[in-house]
């Protein structure tokens, strides 16, 4: 998903609708942090690993991203 797609989806919602993210192990929590940065696509990651990483062990092209976090991750 890119910013344009996210804005389109969010624009259909009531502006007062709460935005949440997955909790650390269970449930959901409020979004508390939004970061902008560069990540690299992993190659052959395990199913439990994320698709992107801050380290470029795979010599992948850098991608500008928006990262949305709850309170458990800063």
DSSP file (Angstrom, degrees, kcal/mol; ACC not computed):
  #  RESIDUE AA STRUCTURE BP1 BP2  ACC     N-H-->O    O-->H-N    N-H-->O    O-->H-N    TCO  KAPPA ALPHA  PHI   PSI    X-CA   Y-CA   Z-CA
    1    1 A X              0   0    0      0, 0.0     2,-0.2     0, 0.0     3,-0.0   0.000 360.0 360.0 360.0 142.9    0.0    0.0    0.0
    2    2 A X     >  -     0   0    0      1,-0.1     4,-2.4    63,-0.1     5,-0.2  -0.668 360.0 -95.7-115.1 175.4    1.2    3.5   -0.7
    3    3 A X  H  > S+     0   0    0      1,-0.2     4,-2.9    -2,-0.2     5,-0.2   0.891 122.3  54.1 -58.9 -42.8    0.3    6.9    0.8
    4    4 A X  H  > S+     0   0    0      1,-0.2     4,-2.2     2,-0.2    -1,-0.2   0.920 110.7  46.0 -58.7 -44.9   -2.1    7.7   -2.0
    5    5 A X  H  > S+     0   0    0      2,-0.2     4,-2.2     1,-0.2    -1,-0.2   0.901 113.6  49.2 -65.4 -41.3   -4.0    4.4   -1.4
    6    6 A X  H  X S+     0   0    0     -4,-2.4     4,-2.8     2,-0.2     5,-0.2   0.926 110.8  49.3 -65.1 -44.8   -4.1    4.9    2.3
    7    7 A X  H  X S+     0   0    0     -4,-2.9     4,-2.4     1,-0.2    -1,-0.2   0.913 109.9  52.7 -60.4 -42.6   -5.3    8.5    2.0
    8    8 A X  H  X S+     0   0    0     -4,-2.2     4,-0.5    -5,-0.2    -1,-0.2   0.936 112.7  43.6 -58.6 -47.8   -8.1    7.3   -0.3
    9    9 A X  H >< S+     0   0    0     -4,-2.2     3,-1.0     1,-0.2     4,-0.2   0.918 115.9  47.2 -65.5 -43.7   -9.3    4.7    2.1
   10   10 A X  H >< S+     0   0    0     -4,-2.8     3,-1.8     1,-0.2    -1,-0.2   0.821 100.7  66.4 -68.8 -29.8   -9.0    7.0    5.1
   11   11 A X  H 3< S+     0   0    0     -4,-2.4    -1,-0.2     1,-0.3    -2,-0.2   0.687  94.5  60.1 -66.5 -16.3  -10.9    9.8    3.3
   12   12 A X  T << S+     0   0    0     -3,-1.0    -1,-0.3    -4,-0.5     2,-0.2   0.557  95.3  82.0 -84.9  -8.9  -14.0    7.6    3.3
   13   13 A X  S <  S-     0   0    0     -3,-1.8     2,-0.2    -4,-0.2    -3,-0.0  -0.564  95.9 -91.5 -96.5 158.6  -14.1    7.4    7.1
   14   14 A X    >   -     0   0    0     -2,-0.2     3,-2.4     1,-0.1    -1,-0.1  -0.510  38.3-127.0 -60.6 131.4  -15.4    9.9    9.6
   15   15 A X  T 3  S+     0   0    0      1,-0.3    -1,-0.1    -2,-0.2    -2,-0.0   0.695 108.7  57.6 -59.1 -18.3  -12.4   12.1   10.5
   16   16 A X  T 3  S+     0   0    0      2,-0.1    -1,-0.3     0, 0.0     2,-0.1   0.437  77.1 124.2 -91.3  -0.1  -13.0   11.4   14.2
   17   17 A X    <   -     0   0    0     -3,-2.4     2,-0.1     1,-0.1    -4,-0.1  -0.400  67.3-115.4 -63.9 132.3  -12.6    7.6   13.7
   18   18 A X        -     0   0    0     -2,-0.1     2,-0.5     1,-0.0    -1,-0.1  -0.410  22.2-144.9 -68.1 142.2   -9.9    6.2   16.0
   19   19 A X        +     0   0    0     12,-0.1    12,-1.5    -2,-0.1     2,-0.3  -0.949  24.3 177.8-110.0 128.5   -6.9    4.7   14.3
   20   20 A X  E     -A   30   0A   0     -2,-0.5     2,-0.3    10,-0.2    10,-0.2  -0.801  16.5-153.9-126.2 167.4   -5.3    1.6   16.0
   21   21 A X  E     -A   29   0A   0      8,-2.7     8,-2.5    -2,-0.3    48,-0.1  -0.909  41.0 -76.6-134.4 163.2   -2.5   -0.8   15.3
   22   22 A X  E     -A   28   0A   0     -2,-0.3     6,-0.3     6,-0.2    48,-0.2  -0.317  49.9-119.3 -61.9 141.2   -1.9   -4.4   16.4
   23   23 A X        -     0   0    0      4,-2.9     4,-0.1     1,-0.1    -1,-0.1  -0.207  32.6 -95.7 -72.2 171.8   -0.8   -4.9   20.0
   24   24 A X  S    S-     0   0    0      2,-0.1     3,-0.1     1,-0.1    -1,-0.1   0.927 110.8 -11.9 -58.5 -48.6    2.5   -6.5   21.0
   25   25 A X  S    S+     0   0    0      1,-0.4     2,-0.3     0, 0.0    -1,-0.1   0.685 134.1   9.0-119.6 -39.5    0.9   -9.9   21.4
   26   26 A X  S    S+     0   0    0     -4,-0.0    -1,-0.4     2,-0.0    -2,-0.1  -0.939 100.7   6.6-141.0 160.2   -2.8   -9.5   21.5
   27   27 A X  S    S-     0   0    0     -2,-0.3    -4,-2.9    -4,-0.1     2,-0.3  -0.116  79.1 -74.4  70.5-162.1   -5.5   -6.9   20.8
   28   28 A X  E     -A   22   0A   0     -6,-0.3     2,-0.3    -5,-0.0    -6,-0.2  -0.907  35.8-167.2-135.5 159.3   -5.1   -3.4   19.4
   29   29 A X  E     -A   21   0A   0     -8,-2.5    -8,-2.7    -2,-0.3     3,-0.1  -0.958  34.0 -82.3-145.0 163.8   -3.8   -0.1   20.7
   30   30 A X  E     -A   20   0A   0     -2,-0.3    41,-0.4   -10,-0.2     2,-0.4  -0.290  47.1-106.5 -64.6 148.7   -3.8    3.5   19.7
   31   31 A X        +     0   0    0    -12,-1.5    39,-0.3     1,-0.2    -1,-0.1  -0.639  45.6 165.1 -71.9 129.9   -1.3    4.8   17.2
   32   32 A X        +     0   0    0     37,-2.5     2,-0.4    -2,-0.4    38,-0.2   0.577  56.2  39.8-121.3 -19.6    1.3    6.9   19.0
   33   33 A X  E     -B   69   0B   0     36,-1.8    36,-2.9    40,-0.1     2,-0.4  -0.996  50.0-173.7-139.0 137.5    4.2    7.3   16.6
   34   34 A X  E     -B   68   0B   0     -2,-0.4     2,-0.3    34,-0.2    34,-0.2  -0.990  16.9-177.9-127.6 122.6    4.6    7.9   12.9
   35   35 A X  E     -B   67   0B   0     32,-2.9    32,-3.3    -2,-0.4     2,-0.4  -0.870  16.6-150.4-119.3 153.1    8.1    7.7   11.5
   36   36 A X  E     +B   66   0B   0     -2,-0.3     2,-0.3    30,-0.2    30,-0.2  -0.969  39.3 120.4-119.0 137.6    9.4    8.3    8.0
   37   37 A X  E     -B   65   0B   0     28,-2.0    28,-2.9    -2,-0.4     2,-0.5  -0.929  56.8 -74.3-169.9-167.0   12.5    6.5    6.8
   38   38 A X  E     +B   64   0B   0     -2,-0.3     2,-0.3    26,-0.2    26,-0.2  -0.954  40.8 175.9-115.4 129.1   14.3    4.2    4.5
   39   39 A X  E     -B   63   0B   0     24,-2.4    24,-2.4    -2,-0.5     2,-0.4  -0.859  20.2-135.8-126.5 166.6   13.8    0.4    4.6
   40   40 A X  E     -BC  62  53B   0     13,-2.7    13,-2.3    -2,-0.3     2,-0.3  -0.975  23.5-114.6-125.8 136.2   15.1   -2.5    2.5
   41   41 A X  E     - C   0  52B   0     20,-0.6    11,-0.3    -2,-0.4    19,-0.1  -0.505  32.3-130.9 -70.6 130.5   13.1   -5.5    1.2
   42   42 A X        -     0   0    0      9,-3.3     2,-0.5    -2,-0.3     3,-0.2  -0.439  12.8-136.4 -75.6 154.2   14.3   -8.8    2.7
   43   43 A X  S    S-     0   0    0      1,-0.2    -1,-0.0    -2,-0.1    17,-0.0  -0.965  79.4  -7.2-113.1 131.1   15.0  -11.7    0.4
   44   44 A X  S    S-     0   0    0     -2,-0.5    -1,-0.2     1,-0.1     2,-0.0   0.868  86.4-179.3  57.3  42.3   13.8  -15.2    1.5
   45   45 A X        -     0   0    0     -3,-0.2    -1,-0.1     1,-0.1     2,-0.1  -0.314  32.1-102.2 -70.5 156.2   12.6  -14.1    4.9
   46   46 A X    >   -     0   0    0      1,-0.1     3,-1.5     4,-0.1    -1,-0.1  -0.372  36.5-106.5 -70.2 159.1   11.0  -16.5    7.3
   47   47 A X  T 3  S+     0   0    0      1,-0.3    -1,-0.1    -2,-0.1    -2,-0.1   0.773 120.5  52.3 -61.7 -25.8    7.2  -16.3    7.6
   48   48 A X  T 3  S+     0   0    0      2,-0.1    -1,-0.3     0, 0.0     2,-0.2   0.583  94.9  86.9 -88.3  -9.7    7.5  -14.6   11.0
   49   49 A X  S <  S-     0   0    0     -3,-1.5    -4,-0.1     1,-0.1     2,-0.0  -0.594  84.1-108.9 -87.6 151.2    9.9  -11.9    9.8
   50   50 A X        -     0   0    0     -2,-0.2    -1,-0.1     2,-0.2    -8,-0.1  -0.300  23.9-117.6 -70.7 162.9    8.6   -8.7    8.3
   51   51 A X  S    S+     0   0    0    -10,-0.1    -9,-3.3    -6,-0.1     2,-0.3   0.759  95.5  47.6 -72.4 -26.4    9.1   -8.0    4.5
   52   52 A X  E     -C   41   0B   0    -11,-0.3     2,-0.3   -13,-0.0   -11,-0.2  -0.817  63.7-170.3-121.0 157.1   11.3   -5.0    5.2
   53   53 A X  E     -C   40   0B   0    -13,-2.3   -13,-2.7    -2,-0.3    -2,-0.0  -0.972  30.6-131.5-142.6 155.0   14.4   -4.3    7.4
   54   54 A X  S    S+     0   0    0     -2,-0.3     2,-0.3   -15,-0.2    -1,-0.1   0.751  94.2  69.9 -77.0 -24.3   16.4   -1.3    8.4
   55   55 A X  S    S-     0   0    0    -15,-0.1     2,-0.7     1,-0.0     3,-0.2  -0.727  77.8-141.2 -93.9 144.7   19.6   -3.1    7.6
   56   56 A X    >   +     0   0    0     -2,-0.3     3,-1.0     1,-0.2   -15,-0.1  -0.484  46.3 142.7-105.6  62.5   20.5   -3.9    4.0
   57   57 A X  T 3  S+     0   0    0     -2,-0.7    -1,-0.2     1,-0.2   -15,-0.1   0.670  74.3  54.0 -69.9 -16.1   22.0   -7.3    4.2
   58   58 A X  T 3  S-     0   0    0     -3,-0.2    -1,-0.2   -17,-0.1    -2,-0.1   0.366 106.1-122.6-103.4   3.1   20.3   -8.3    0.9
   59   59 A X    <   +     0   0    0     -3,-1.0     2,-0.1     1,-0.2    -2,-0.1   0.878  55.9 162.7  54.9  40.2   21.7   -5.4   -1.2
   60   60 A X        -     0   0    0    -19,-0.1     2,-0.2     1,-0.1    -1,-0.2  -0.449  46.7 -92.5 -85.3 160.4   18.2   -4.3   -2.0
   61   61 A X        -     0   0    0     -2,-0.1   -20,-0.6     1,-0.1    -1,-0.1  -0.512  47.9-107.7 -69.9 139.7   17.1   -1.0   -3.3
   62   62 A X  E     -B   40   0B   0     -2,-0.2     2,-0.4   -22,-0.1   -22,-0.2  -0.417  33.1-159.3 -68.9 145.1   16.2    1.5   -0.6
   63   63 A X  E     -B   39   0B   0    -24,-2.4   -24,-2.4    -2,-0.1     2,-0.3  -0.994  16.0-129.8-128.2 129.5   12.5    2.4   -0.3
   64   64 A X  E     +B   38   0B   0     -2,-0.4     2,-0.3   -26,-0.2   -26,-0.2  -0.609  40.9 176.7 -72.9 133.7   11.0    5.5    1.4
   65   65 A X  E     -B   37   0B   0    -28,-2.9   -28,-2.0    -2,-0.3     2,-0.5  -0.914  35.2-132.3-138.4 161.5    8.4    4.3    3.9
   66   66 A X  E     -B   36   0B   0     -2,-0.3     2,-0.5   -30,-0.2   -30,-0.2  -0.983  25.7-159.6-111.0 126.0    5.9    5.6    6.5
   67   67 A X  E     -B   35   0B   0    -32,-3.3   -32,-2.9    -2,-0.5     2,-0.5  -0.937   2.7-163.2-112.7 126.8    6.1    3.5    9.7
   68   68 A X  E     +B   34   0B   0     -2,-0.5     2,-0.3   -34,-0.2   -34,-0.2  -0.939  15.2 179.0-115.1 125.2    3.1    3.5   12.1
   69   69 A X  E     -B   33   0B   0    -36,-2.9   -37,-2.5    -2,-0.5   -36,-1.8  -0.864  23.1-140.9-127.1 155.6    3.5    2.3   15.7
   70   70 A X    >   -     0   0    0     -2,-0.3     3,-0.9   -39,-0.3   -39,-0.1  -0.216  53.2 -78.3 -91.7-165.6    1.6    1.8   18.9
   71   71 A X  T 3  S+     0   0    0    -41,-0.4   -40,-0.1     1,-0.2   -48,-0.0   0.746 121.1  68.1 -72.3 -23.9    3.1    2.5   22.3
   72   72 A X  T 3  S+     0   0    0      1,-0.1     2,-0.4     2,-0.1    -1,-0.2   0.672 102.0  47.5 -73.3 -14.5    5.1   -0.7   22.5
   73   73 A X    <         0   0    0     -3,-0.9    -1,-0.1     1,-0.1   -40,-0.1  -0.984 360.0 360.0-131.5 124.3    7.5    0.3   19.8
   74   74 A X              0   0    0     -2,-0.4    -1,-0.1    -5,-0.0    -2,-0.1   0.403 360.0 360.0-118.7 360.0    9.2    3.6   19.6
